[in-house]
Amino acid sequence: MRKGFWLLSLLLAATLAVPFPPDARADRRVSHHRDTGAQDTATRDGDEDHERARYHEEDEGGDRDHYQEDDRDRNEERDHHRGEDEERDDDRGHAVKKHRGDMEGVPVVEDCLSCHPDWTPTEPPVDPPTDPPAPVDSDNDGVADEVDSCPDSPPNTLVNANGCADSQLDSDADGVSDASDLCPGTPAGDSVDANGCGLSQIDSDYDGVGDSLDSCPNTPSGEAVDASGCAPSQLDGDNDGVNNAIDQCPNSPAGVEVDAVGCEAVVEPPVIDPPADSDNDGVPNELDSCPNTPTGDSVNASGCSDSQIDSDGDGVSDAIDLCPATPAGDSVDANGCGPSQLDGDNDGVSDADDACPNTPAGQAVDASGCATSQLDSDNDGVTDNIDQCPNTGAGTEVDAVGCEIQAPVIPYNLKEPMDILCARCHSLKASPGYSTMHSIHVSSFGYSCTTCHN
C-alpha cells in the first residue's frame, strides 16, 4: 500500500514538472491539480479505512492493541503525507505560476496534450472586435456621407437609400424635381409646365385624350368622345352650323340653309327697305355725288346729270357746253368754246390759228387757214389765185393778172406777126407789151431770142 502511494506521488510530481500555457484555462487547470491531490489523499484515507475494516474482520477478537499500534502508525504516516501534500501543493503552485509565465500567449498544442490529455486544444486568442468609428452624416438624413449621393438634403425630409429627397431628384429629367412633379413619367424631350407635365400627359378637359392628341380641348364634362377627343356636341359632320349632338339631318347638302335642328328650312325673303334717295334720281344718297339733281334729268352712276357736271372745268355745264374738252385756261364763249375750239369759216383751221378767218367756202387753205384768193405773195394787189406774175417787184404797176404794164412797141424783125406768134402759145388777144413779154420769155422761161426773132 505504501509503495503504491509513493508511486502515485511521483507521478503527480512528474506531472507538475511539465510546462503548460498559462492561458484563460490556467486557473481551472490549477484547480484540477489541487482536486487531484485531494483525491489522492482521500484515496489513501479510504485505503486505510478499508485496511482497518479488514483487520477488524480478520481478528475481531484479536489483539486490539496491535491494531491500535498499527492505527497509530498509519495516522502518523497519514499526517506525514499530509505535510508532504501541503509542501507539494506549495511547490506545485509555484510551478504553475512559472509555467503560466513561460507559456503566456502560447496556444494549447499537441505537445501540451501529451502531458495534459484532459485539455482541449484552443485557437490563439483573438482580440475582441472594436466598434468601428461612427459614420459621418453631414446632412443628418440617416445616410452616411460616403454613400450619400445628395449630401445637402433639406432638414427633416425623407430620403431614399442614396440619401436623396424628392426635392433633389428629377427621375424623368424634365427639369422639375420629383417633389413638385405631378407627372413623374414625362417622355424624353417633352416640354413641360411648372408641374412637370408635358402635353402628352395633360388632359385639360378630362375626356381621356391627352392634350397633345385632343382636337377638341374643351369637351363638356361627362360627354363621350372619339379618338380625337371630340364629343358630338363639338363636331359638325355636314358643316351646316348645327353640331352632331342635336343635328337631326346629319347629311345636309353643302350650302343648304338649315333650321335649329340641322334640317333644311323654308326661308322667307327678307323685307329690305329701299335706301334713301332724296332727289329721286335712282341713286341712293350714300352714293349720290349730286344730291339735288333736277327732276327728270338723267344721271350717271354717281347721281349727277349733265347740268350738274362741267367735265372740262370751263365754267359751262356739260348740258350746254358745245366744246366739252376745252383746254385748261382757255377763255370760252357762252357755248363753252375757246378760240382753239372754234372755226368760224369752217376751213378746218381753228379761229385761234386762222390767219384768214373768212375763207370762202370750199377753198383750200394752208396751215394758217388762208386760201390763195386771200393771199398776195408779191403784194402787187392781185391775189395769188389770179396773179400770173407772182413775183412782181415792189412798186411795179401791174395789170389785172398781176403783170407789169408797159407801153406798146412794134416788135423788131419778128418771125411772124405778134398776134399770130403769141397765139401759138397763149390765148392773148392783145399785146402785153414788149418789156413784159421779153421778161417773161427770157427771164422766166429761158427762151432764146431766136424763138421769136429772126
C-alpha positions as CSV (number, residue, x, y, z in Angstrom):
1,M,0.0,0.0,0.0
2,R,2.7,2.4,0.9
3,K,4.6,1.5,-2.3
4,G,1.5,2.4,-4.4
5,F,1.2,5.7,-2.6
6,W,4.7,6.7,-3.3
7,L,4.4,5.8,-6.9
8,L,1.2,8.0,-7.1
9,S,3.2,10.8,-5.5
10,L,6.0,10.5,-8.0
11,L,3.5,10.6,-10.9
12,L,2.0,13.8,-9.6
13,A,5.4,15.4,-9.2
14,A,6.3,14.4,-12.8
15,T,3.0,15.9,-14.0
16,L,3.7,19.2,-12.3
17,A,7.2,19.4,-13.9
18,V,5.7,19.6,-17.4
19,P,5.1,23.2,-18.5
20,F,1.7,24.2,-19.9
21,P,0.4,27.5,-21.2
22,P,-1.0,30.0,-18.7
23,D,-4.0,30.9,-20.9
24,A,-7.5,31.5,-19.8
25,R,-7.8,27.9,-18.5
26,A,-4.8,28.2,-16.1
27,D,-6.9,28.7,-13.0
28,R,-9.1,25.8,-14.0
29,R,-6.1,23.7,-14.5
30,V,-4.6,24.6,-11.2
31,S,-7.8,23.8,-9.5
32,H,-7.8,20.5,-11.4
33,H,-4.3,19.7,-9.9
34,R,-5.5,20.6,-6.4
35,D,-8.5,18.4,-6.8
36,T,-6.3,15.6,-8.0
37,G,-4.2,15.9,-4.7
38,A,-7.2,15.9,-2.6
39,Q,-8.5,12.8,-4.4
40,D,-5.1,11.1,-3.7
41,T,-5.4,12.0,-0.1
42,A,-8.9,10.7,0.0
43,T,-7.8,7.6,-1.7
44,R,-5.2,6.9,0.9
45,D,-7.7,7.6,3.7
46,G,-10.1,5.2,2.0
47,D,-7.4,2.6,1.7
48,E,-6.6,3.0,5.4
49,D,-10.2,2.7,6.4
50,H,-10.5,-0.4,4.2
51,E,-7.5,-1.9,5.8
52,R,-8.7,-1.1,9.2
53,A,-12.0,-2.8,8.4
54,R,-10.1,-5.8,7.1
55,Y,-8.2,-6.1,10.3
56,H,-11.4,-6.0,12.2
57,E,-12.8,-8.7,10.1
58,E,-9.8,-10.9,10.3
59,D,-9.3,-10.6,14.0
60,E,-12.3,-9.3,15.6
61,G,-11.3,-10.6,18.8
62,G,-7.6,-10.4,18.3
63,D,-5.1,-8.2,19.7
64,R,-6.6,-4.8,19.6
65,D,-3.5,-3.3,21.0
66,H,-1.6,-4.4,17.9
67,Y,-4.3,-3.0,15.8
68,Q,-4.3,0.3,17.6
69,E,-0.5,0.4,17.2
70,D,-0.8,-0.1,13.5
71,D,-3.5,2.5,13.5
72,R,-1.3,5.0,15.2
73,D,1.4,4.2,12.7
74,R,-0.9,4.8,9.9
75,N,-2.1,8.1,11.4
76,E,1.4,9.3,11.7
77,E,2.1,8.2,8.2
78,R,-1.0,10.0,7.1
79,D,0.0,13.1,8.9
80,H,3.4,12.8,7.3
81,H,1.9,12.5,3.9
82,R,-0.5,15.4,4.5
83,G,2.5,17.5,5.3
84,E,4.2,16.4,2.2
85,D,1.0,17.1,0.2
86,E,0.9,20.6,1.6
87,E,4.5,21.1,0.7
88,R,3.9,19.6,-2.7
89,D,0.9,21.9,-3.2
90,D,3.0,24.9,-2.4
91,D,5.7,23.7,-4.8
92,R,3.0,23.0,-7.4
93,G,1.6,26.5,-7.0
94,H,5.0,28.0,-7.7
95,A,5.5,25.7,-10.6
96,V,2.1,26.6,-12.0
97,K,2.9,30.3,-11.8
98,K,6.2,29.8,-13.5
99,H,4.7,27.6,-16.2
100,R,2.0,30.2,-16.8
101,G,4.6,32.9,-17.2
102,D,6.6,30.8,-19.6
103,M,3.7,29.8,-21.7
104,E,1.9,33.2,-21.8
105,G,0.4,33.8,-25.2
106,V,1.1,30.2,-26.4
107,P,-1.9,28.2,-27.5
108,V,-2.6,24.7,-26.4
109,V,-0.8,22.4,-28.8
110,E,-0.2,18.7,-29.2
111,D,2.9,18.8,-27.0
112,C,0.9,20.0,-24.1
113,L,-1.7,17.3,-24.6
114,S,1.0,14.6,-24.2
115,C,1.1,15.6,-20.5
116,H,-2.4,17.0,-20.1
117,P,-4.7,14.6,-22.0
118,D,-7.7,16.2,-20.4
119,W,-7.0,19.6,-22.0
120,T,-8.9,20.8,-25.2
121,P,-6.8,22.4,-28.0
122,T,-7.7,26.1,-28.4
123,E,-7.2,28.6,-31.2
124,P,-4.9,31.6,-30.5
125,P,-6.7,34.2,-28.5
126,V,-8.5,36.7,-30.7
127,D,-8.8,40.4,-29.8
128,P,-12.4,41.3,-29.2
129,P,-13.8,43.3,-32.1
130,T,-13.7,47.0,-31.6
131,D,-16.6,49.2,-32.7
132,P,-15.9,51.0,-36.0
133,P,-15.8,54.8,-35.9
134,A,-19.3,56.3,-36.2
135,P,-20.0,57.2,-39.9
136,V,-20.2,60.9,-40.8
137,D,-23.7,62.1,-41.8
138,S,-23.2,65.8,-42.6
139,D,-26.9,66.5,-43.5
140,N,-28.3,64.3,-40.8
141,D,-30.5,62.4,-43.2
142,G,-29.6,59.0,-41.8
143,V,-27.3,58.1,-44.8
144,A,-23.6,58.2,-44.2
145,D,-21.7,60.7,-46.4
146,E,-19.6,58.0,-48.0
147,V,-22.8,56.6,-49.7
148,D,-24.9,59.7,-49.7
149,S,-25.5,60.9,-53.4
150,C,-27.2,64.0,-52.1
151,P,-25.1,65.5,-49.3
152,D,-27.2,68.6,-48.8
153,S,-30.7,67.1,-48.2
154,P,-33.1,69.6,-46.6
155,P,-33.6,69.1,-42.8
156,N,-36.4,66.7,-41.7
157,T,-37.1,65.3,-45.2
158,L,-37.4,61.7,-46.1
159,V,-34.7,60.4,-48.3
160,N,-34.1,57.2,-50.3
161,A,-31.3,54.7,-49.8
162,N,-28.9,57.0,-51.6
163,G,-29.7,59.9,-49.3
164,C,-31.7,61.9,-51.7
165,A,-35.0,63.6,-51.0
166,D,-37.7,64.0,-53.7
167,S,-36.8,67.7,-54.0
168,Q,-33.3,66.6,-55.0
169,L,-34.4,64.1,-57.6
170,D,-35.7,64.5,-61.2
171,S,-36.5,61.0,-62.2
172,D,-37.8,61.8,-65.6
173,A,-35.2,64.6,-66.3
174,D,-37.9,67.1,-67.3
175,G,-36.4,69.9,-65.2
176,V,-39.0,69.7,-62.4
177,S,-38.0,67.9,-59.1
178,D,-39.9,64.8,-58.1
179,A,-41.3,66.7,-55.1
180,S,-43.1,69.1,-57.4
181,D,-43.6,66.8,-60.4
182,L,-47.2,65.9,-60.9
183,C,-46.4,63.9,-64.0
184,P,-43.3,61.7,-63.0
185,G,-43.0,59.8,-66.2
186,T,-42.7,62.6,-68.8
187,P,-41.3,61.2,-72.1
188,A,-37.8,62.4,-73.0
189,G,-37.8,65.7,-74.9
190,D,-41.3,66.8,-74.0
191,S,-41.7,70.4,-73.0
192,V,-43.4,70.6,-69.5
193,D,-45.3,73.2,-67.5
194,A,-44.4,74.2,-63.9
195,N,-45.9,71.0,-62.6
196,G,-43.6,68.8,-64.8
197,C,-46.4,67.7,-67.1
198,G,-45.9,67.5,-70.9
199,L,-48.7,67.9,-73.4
200,S,-48.8,64.1,-73.8
201,Q,-49.5,63.8,-70.0
202,I,-52.1,66.6,-69.7
203,D,-55.8,66.2,-70.3
204,S,-57.2,69.6,-69.6
205,D,-60.8,68.6,-70.2
206,Y,-60.5,65.2,-68.5
207,D,-62.0,63.4,-71.5
208,G,-59.4,60.7,-71.5
209,V,-57.5,62.0,-74.5
210,G,-54.2,63.9,-73.8
211,D,-54.0,67.5,-74.9
212,S,-51.3,66.6,-77.5
213,L,-53.8,64.4,-79.3
214,D,-57.0,66.2,-78.4
215,S,-58.6,68.1,-81.3
216,C,-61.4,69.4,-79.1
217,P,-59.7,70.6,-75.9
218,N,-62.8,71.9,-74.1
219,T,-65.1,68.9,-74.1
220,P,-68.0,69.4,-71.8
221,S,-67.7,67.2,-68.6
222,G,-69.2,63.8,-68.9
223,E,-69.6,63.6,-72.7
224,A,-68.2,60.6,-74.6
225,V,-65.5,61.4,-77.1
226,D,-63.9,59.8,-80.1
227,A,-60.2,59.0,-80.5
228,S,-59.5,62.7,-81.3
229,G,-61.1,63.8,-78.0
230,C,-64.2,65.3,-79.6
231,A,-67.8,64.8,-78.4
232,P,-70.7,65.0,-80.8
233,S,-71.5,68.4,-79.4
234,Q,-68.1,69.6,-80.7
235,L,-68.5,68.2,-84.2
236,D,-70.5,69.3,-87.2
237,G,-70.2,66.4,-89.7
238,D,-72.1,68.1,-92.5
239,N,-70.8,71.7,-91.8
240,D,-74.3,73.1,-91.6
241,G,-73.6,75.0,-88.4
242,V,-75.5,72.6,-86.2
243,N,-73.4,70.2,-84.0
244,N,-73.9,66.5,-84.3
245,A,-75.4,66.1,-80.9
246,I,-78.6,68.0,-82.0
247,D,-78.4,67.6,-85.8
248,Q,-81.5,65.6,-86.9
249,C,-80.4,65.8,-90.5
250,P,-76.7,64.9,-90.3
251,N,-76.1,64.8,-94.1
252,S,-77.4,68.2,-95.2
253,P,-76.1,69.2,-98.6
254,A,-73.5,71.9,-98.7
255,G,-74.8,75.4,-98.8
256,V,-78.4,74.5,-97.8
257,E,-80.0,76.8,-95.2
258,V,-80.9,74.7,-92.2
259,D,-83.1,75.3,-89.1
260,A,-82.1,74.9,-85.4
261,V,-82.0,71.1,-85.7
262,G,-79.9,71.0,-88.8
263,C,-82.7,70.3,-91.3
264,E,-83.4,72.3,-94.5
265,A,-85.5,75.3,-93.7
266,V,-88.0,77.3,-95.7
267,V,-86.5,80.8,-95.8
268,E,-88.8,83.8,-96.4
269,P,-87.1,86.5,-98.4
270,P,-86.2,89.4,-96.1
271,V,-88.0,92.6,-96.4
272,I,-85.5,95.3,-97.3
273,D,-86.3,98.9,-97.0
274,P,-85.1,100.9,-100.1
275,P,-82.2,103.2,-99.4
276,A,-82.9,106.9,-99.1
277,D,-82.8,108.9,-102.4
278,S,-83.5,112.5,-101.6
279,D,-83.6,113.8,-105.2
280,N,-85.3,110.6,-106.5
281,D,-82.7,110.2,-109.2
282,G,-82.3,106.5,-108.6
283,V,-79.0,106.8,-106.8
284,P,-79.0,106.3,-103.0
285,N,-77.9,109.3,-101.0
286,E,-74.9,107.4,-99.8
287,L,-73.6,107.0,-103.4
288,D,-75.1,110.3,-104.9
289,S,-72.4,112.9,-105.6
290,C,-75.1,115.3,-106.8
291,P,-77.9,115.2,-104.2
292,N,-80.0,117.9,-105.8
293,T,-80.4,116.7,-109.4
294,P,-83.3,118.5,-111.2
295,T,-86.3,116.4,-111.6
296,G,-86.4,114.3,-114.7
297,D,-82.7,114.7,-115.5
298,S,-80.8,111.6,-116.5
299,V,-77.9,110.9,-114.2
300,N,-74.7,108.8,-114.2
301,A,-73.7,106.2,-111.7
302,S,-72.7,109.0,-109.3
303,G,-76.2,110.5,-109.4
304,C,-75.2,113.6,-111.5
305,S,-76.9,114.9,-114.6
306,D,-75.1,116.9,-117.3
307,S,-76.5,120.1,-115.9
308,Q,-74.5,119.4,-112.7
309,I,-71.3,118.4,-114.4
310,D,-68.6,120.5,-116.0
311,S,-66.2,117.9,-117.3
312,D,-63.7,120.4,-118.8
313,G,-63.9,122.9,-115.9
314,D,-64.5,125.8,-118.3
315,G,-67.5,127.1,-116.3
316,V,-70.1,125.9,-118.7
317,S,-72.1,122.8,-117.7
318,D,-71.9,119.7,-119.9
319,A,-75.6,120.1,-120.6
320,I,-74.9,123.3,-122.8
321,D,-71.2,123.0,-123.5
322,L,-70.7,122.7,-127.2
323,C,-67.0,122.3,-126.7
324,P,-66.7,119.7,-123.8
325,A,-62.9,119.4,-123.9
326,T,-61.8,123.0,-123.7
327,P,-58.1,123.2,-122.9
328,A,-57.4,124.4,-119.4
329,G,-57.0,128.2,-119.2
330,D,-58.9,128.9,-122.5
331,S,-61.5,131.7,-122.4
332,V,-64.8,130.4,-123.7
333,D,-68.0,131.9,-125.0
334,A,-71.5,131.1,-123.8
335,N,-71.3,127.8,-125.5
336,G,-68.2,126.7,-123.6
337,C,-65.9,127.0,-126.6
338,G,-62.5,128.6,-126.6
339,P,-60.7,130.1,-129.7
340,S,-58.8,126.8,-130.2
341,Q,-62.1,125.0,-130.5
342,L,-63.9,127.4,-133.0
343,D,-63.6,127.6,-136.8
344,G,-65.6,130.5,-137.9
345,D,-65.1,130.0,-141.6
346,N,-65.2,126.2,-141.4
347,D,-61.9,125.9,-143.3
348,G,-60.5,123.3,-140.9
349,V,-58.2,125.7,-139.1
350,S,-59.4,126.9,-135.6
351,D,-60.0,130.5,-135.1
352,A,-57.1,130.6,-132.7
353,D,-54.7,129.6,-135.6
354,D,-56.6,131.0,-138.6
355,A,-54.8,134.0,-140.2
356,C,-57.7,134.2,-142.7
357,P,-60.9,133.9,-140.7
358,N,-63.3,134.4,-143.6
359,T,-62.1,132.0,-146.1
360,P,-64.7,131.4,-148.9
361,A,-66.4,128.1,-148.5
362,G,-64.9,125.3,-150.4
363,Q,-61.5,126.9,-150.9
364,A,-58.3,125.0,-149.9
365,V,-56.3,126.7,-147.3
366,D,-52.8,126.5,-146.0
367,A,-51.8,125.8,-142.4
368,S,-52.7,129.3,-141.5
369,G,-56.2,128.9,-142.8
370,C,-55.7,131.1,-145.9
371,A,-56.7,130.3,-149.4
372,T,-54.8,131.6,-152.5
373,S,-57.7,134.0,-153.0
374,Q,-56.8,135.6,-149.7
375,L,-53.1,135.9,-150.3
376,D,-51.0,138.3,-152.4
377,S,-47.5,137.0,-152.0
378,D,-45.8,139.8,-154.1
379,N,-48.1,142.5,-152.7
380,D,-48.9,143.7,-156.2
381,G,-52.6,144.0,-155.4
382,V,-53.5,140.9,-157.3
383,T,-54.4,137.8,-155.3
384,D,-52.3,134.7,-155.8
385,N,-55.1,132.7,-157.3
386,I,-55.1,135.1,-160.4
387,D,-51.7,136.6,-160.3
388,Q,-49.9,135.5,-163.4
389,C,-46.7,137.3,-162.4
390,P,-46.4,136.3,-158.7
391,N,-43.0,137.8,-158.2
392,T,-43.7,141.3,-159.4
393,G,-41.1,143.7,-158.0
394,A,-42.3,146.1,-155.3
395,G,-43.9,149.3,-156.7
396,T,-44.3,147.9,-160.2
397,E,-47.6,148.8,-161.8
398,V,-49.4,145.7,-162.9
399,D,-52.3,144.8,-164.9
400,A,-55.3,142.7,-163.9
401,V,-53.3,139.5,-163.8
402,G,-50.6,140.9,-161.8
403,C,-48.1,141.6,-164.5
404,E,-46.2,144.8,-165.2
405,I,-47.9,147.3,-167.6
406,Q,-45.6,148.6,-170.5
407,A,-46.1,150.9,-173.4
408,P,-46.9,149.0,-176.6
409,V,-43.9,148.7,-179.1
410,I,-43.6,147.3,-182.5
411,P,-41.7,144.1,-182.3
412,Y,-38.4,144.0,-184.2
413,N,-38.0,141.6,-187.1
414,L,-40.4,139.0,-185.6
415,K,-40.7,135.8,-187.4
416,E,-44.5,136.3,-187.5
417,P,-46.9,138.9,-186.5
418,M,-47.2,139.2,-182.8
419,D,-50.8,138.1,-182.5
420,I,-50.0,135.1,-184.6
421,L,-46.8,134.4,-182.8
422,C,-48.3,134.8,-179.3
423,A,-51.3,132.8,-180.2
424,R,-49.1,129.8,-180.7
425,C,-48.6,129.6,-177.0
426,H,-51.1,132.0,-175.5
427,S,-54.7,133.0,-175.9
428,L,-53.7,136.6,-175.7
429,K,-55.7,138.9,-177.9
430,A,-53.7,142.0,-177.2
431,S,-50.0,142.6,-176.8
432,P,-49.0,142.8,-173.1
433,G,-46.0,144.9,-174.1
434,Y,-42.6,144.1,-175.2
435,S,-40.9,144.5,-171.9
436,T,-43.3,142.2,-170.3
437,M,-43.1,139.6,-173.0
438,H,-39.3,139.7,-173.0
439,S,-39.1,139.5,-169.3
440,I,-41.4,136.5,-169.2
441,H,-39.9,134.6,-172.0
442,V,-36.2,135.2,-171.4
443,S,-36.1,135.6,-167.6
444,S,-38.8,133.3,-166.5
445,F,-38.8,130.6,-169.1
446,G,-35.3,130.8,-170.5
447,Y,-36.4,131.2,-174.2
448,S,-33.7,132.4,-176.5
449,C,-34.2,135.4,-178.7
450,T,-34.4,133.3,-181.8
451,T,-37.5,131.7,-180.5
452,C,-39.5,134.8,-181.7
453,H,-37.0,136.8,-183.7
454,N,-35.1,136.1,-186.9
